[in-house]
């Protein structure tokens, strides 16, 4: 697991992720690695039976960039063995600026949040 993402799902993590806003310069919005046998999808109709799936709603807002390069980086999905995090559909998200205010330009610890 890296520290360069907003949300990381590992080792068969699952659930339903709706109404999320991931923004900032930390790197990828969602990282998915070390996957198990769970279904991973952005199409709820193929999600399967709980708790054996990871559903990522396509209406989630992911507006994240790589801090050094400033390039868009919504997802970091492990796609080679042994992780092999294959998605049946997606993941997809909306890339819009949520126009949040009072966010620091960058931070590294929770102490920096009250700047």
N, C-alpha and C positions, 0 to 999 in steps of 0.2 A: 504494500500500500504506500502511495506517495503522499506528500503533503502539498501537492500542487493542484488540488481540486477542491470544489465546494462541497460535493457529496460523493461518497465512495460506497459502492455495494460490493461486498466480497464474500467468498466462501458460502455460496448458495443463498445469500440474502435475498429476501423477497418482500412483497407487499404491493400496495397500490399508492402511487405518487401523483396526486392531483394538486392544482392550485399552488404550484411552487414558483418562486422567483429566485433564480440564482444569478447573481451579477457580481462583477468585480474584475480584478486583475490577477486572480490567484492561479489561473490556468483553466483546465477543462471544468465545465459545469458538473458533469456526471462522469465518474470513472467506474467501470464495471470490470472486475477481474476475479480470478480464482473461482470461477463459476462451478456450480454443481449441475444437477439434472433439471433444475427449475426451468420453466418456460419464461422467456424474456421477450416482451412485446409492447408496442404502442397501440395495439388493437385489442380491446377488452373482450371482444367476441371469441378470441382464440386463447385467452389467458389460461384456461383450465380450471382446476380445483384448488382452492386455497388450502394450505399455504404454499403450494408448489409453483408459484409464478412471481415474476417481477413485472408489474405493469407501470409504464411511464406514459402519462397523458401527453398527447401532442400539443395541448394548449398550455403546457408549462412554459414559462419564459426563462430562457437561458441566454443571457447576454454577458458572456465571459470572454476574456482575452488573455493571451499569454503575456505575463508581465514584461518580459524582456523584449519580445518582438512586437507586441501590440496587435497580434493577429487573432482572429476569431477562433475559439476552441470550445465548442459546445460539449463534445463527448470524447472520452478516451476509453475505447472498448478493446479489451484483449481479444485478439482473434486467432491466436496461434496456440498450439499445444504448449503446456498442459492446460492452460486456462480455457481457451476455446469458448468464448462468450458469444455464441451465435444468437442473434435476435430474429424471431420469425417475422417481425414487422417493426421497423424503427431501429433505434430510438429516434424520435423526431420531436422538435420543440419549436416554439416561436422565438425568433431572434429580433426582439424589439427592446429599445431602451426604456426601462421602467420609470425613468426620471425620478428616482428616489433622491431625497435631499438629506443633508447632514451626514453623508457618508465620507469617511476619510479617503484620500486618493490611494492610500495603501496602508496596510497594517501587518504586523507579524505576531502580535500577542493581543489578548483581550484588554490589556492595559492601554493599548493605543486607541481603543474604540471611543474613549471619552475626550478626544482631542478637541 
